[in-house]
Amino acid sequence: MQNHLLQAERNLLKLFRSEREIPFDDYEWKTTYIFYVAVHWTRAYIKVRLGSHIAITSHINAKNHLRTILPQAVFNAYVHLENISKVARYDGVGPNFQGWQLDRRIDYENAKDILEVLRTEISAYIPPVLNNPILPE
């Protein structure tokens, strides 16, 4: 569990560096960083809720566990974060570059909100998650 929390913290630091150095751009990477913070927080959460013996072998496997332990609305938010992260990573830039960038900025704002939802839920079981700085609005 601790290693997942450490990796989440590293991903947050990368996000904050990107936010500081490129505040009005790079939204696809910022969304990706957020997703991987969520991945590691949720994997730590699975270990706490279901036991350290639980093997997490893939995103699909992790989502199956999360479906059973997260409230439905929080699970849906996580799935939405996963989806917008996939778009950011794999869908290229599209024919309208500026429109695509605007969509990624909107997705990034949604990703920040979702991360706070996850942080609130997970911190009830892993209080140190609250020690991480929050994202700027």
TAJO-V504715 format. One record per residue. N is the residue number from 0. RES is the residue in one small letter. SS is DSSP state (H for helix, E for strand, C for the rest). Layout:
n:N res:RES ss:SS
n:N res:RES ss:SS
//
This chain:
n:0 res:m ss:C
n:1 res:q ss:H
n:2 res:n ss:H
n:3 res:h ss:H
n:4 res:l ss:H
n:5 res:l ss:H
n:6 res:q ss:H
n:7 res:a ss:H
n:8 res:e ss:H
n:9 res:r ss:H
n:10 res:n ss:H
n:11 res:l ss:H
n:12 res:l ss:H
n:13 res:k ss:H
n:14 res:l ss:H
n:15 res:f ss:H
n:16 res:r ss:H
n:17 res:s ss:H
n:18 res:e ss:H
n:19 res:r ss:H
n:20 res:e ss:H
n:21 res:i ss:C
n:22 res:p ss:C
n:23 res:f ss:C
n:24 res:d ss:C
n:25 res:d ss:C
n:26 res:y ss:H
n:27 res:e ss:H
n:28 res:w ss:H
n:29 res:k ss:H
n:30 res:t ss:H
n:31 res:t ss:H
n:32 res:y ss:H
n:33 res:i ss:H
n:34 res:f ss:H
n:35 res:y ss:H
n:36 res:v ss:H
n:37 res:a ss:H
n:38 res:v ss:H
n:39 res:h ss:H
n:40 res:w ss:H
n:41 res:t ss:H
n:42 res:r ss:H
n:43 res:a ss:H
n:44 res:y ss:H
n:45 res:i ss:H
n:46 res:k ss:H
n:47 res:v ss:H
n:48 res:r ss:H
n:49 res:l ss:H
n:50 res:g ss:C
n:51 res:s ss:C
n:52 res:h ss:C
n:53 res:i ss:C
n:54 res:a ss:C
n:55 res:i ss:C
n:56 res:t ss:C
n:57 res:s ss:C
n:58 res:h ss:H
n:59 res:i ss:H
n:60 res:n ss:H
n:61 res:a ss:H
n:62 res:k ss:H
n:63 res:n ss:H
n:64 res:h ss:H
n:65 res:l ss:H
n:66 res:r ss:H
n:67 res:t ss:H
n:68 res:i ss:H
n:69 res:l ss:C
n:70 res:p ss:C
n:71 res:q ss:H
n:72 res:a ss:H
n:73 res:v ss:H
n:74 res:f ss:H
n:75 res:n ss:H
n:76 res:a ss:H
n:77 res:y ss:H
n:78 res:v ss:H
n:79 res:h ss:H
n:80 res:l ss:H
n:81 res:e ss:H
n:82 res:n ss:H
n:83 res:i ss:H
n:84 res:s ss:H
n:85 res:k ss:H
n:86 res:v ss:H
n:87 res:a ss:H
n:88 res:r ss:H
n:89 res:y ss:H
n:90 res:d ss:C
n:91 res:g ss:C
n:92 res:v ss:C
n:93 res:g ss:C
n:94 res:p ss:C
n:95 res:n ss:C
n:96 res:f ss:H
n:97 res:q ss:H
n:98 res:g ss:H
n:99 res:w ss:H
n:100 res:q ss:H
n:101 res:l ss:H
n:102 res:d ss:H
n:103 res:r ss:H
n:104 res:r ss:H
n:105 res:i ss:H
n:106 res:d ss:H
n:107 res:y ss:H
n:108 res:e ss:H
n:109 res:n ss:H
n:110 res:a ss:H
n:111 res:k ss:H
n:112 res:d ss:H
n:113 res:i ss:H
n:114 res:l ss:H
n:115 res:e ss:H
n:116 res:v ss:H
n:117 res:l ss:H
n:118 res:r ss:H
n:119 res:t ss:H
n:120 res:e ss:H
n:121 res:i ss:H
n:122 res:s ss:H
n:123 res:a ss:C
n:124 res:y ss:C
n:125 res:i ss:C
n:126 res:p ss:H
n:127 res:p ss:H
n:128 res:v ss:H
n:129 res:l ss:H
n:130 res:n ss:H
n:131 res:n ss:C
n:132 res:p ss:C
n:133 res:i ss:C
n:134 res:l ss:C
n:135 res:p ss:C
n:136 res:e ss:C
//
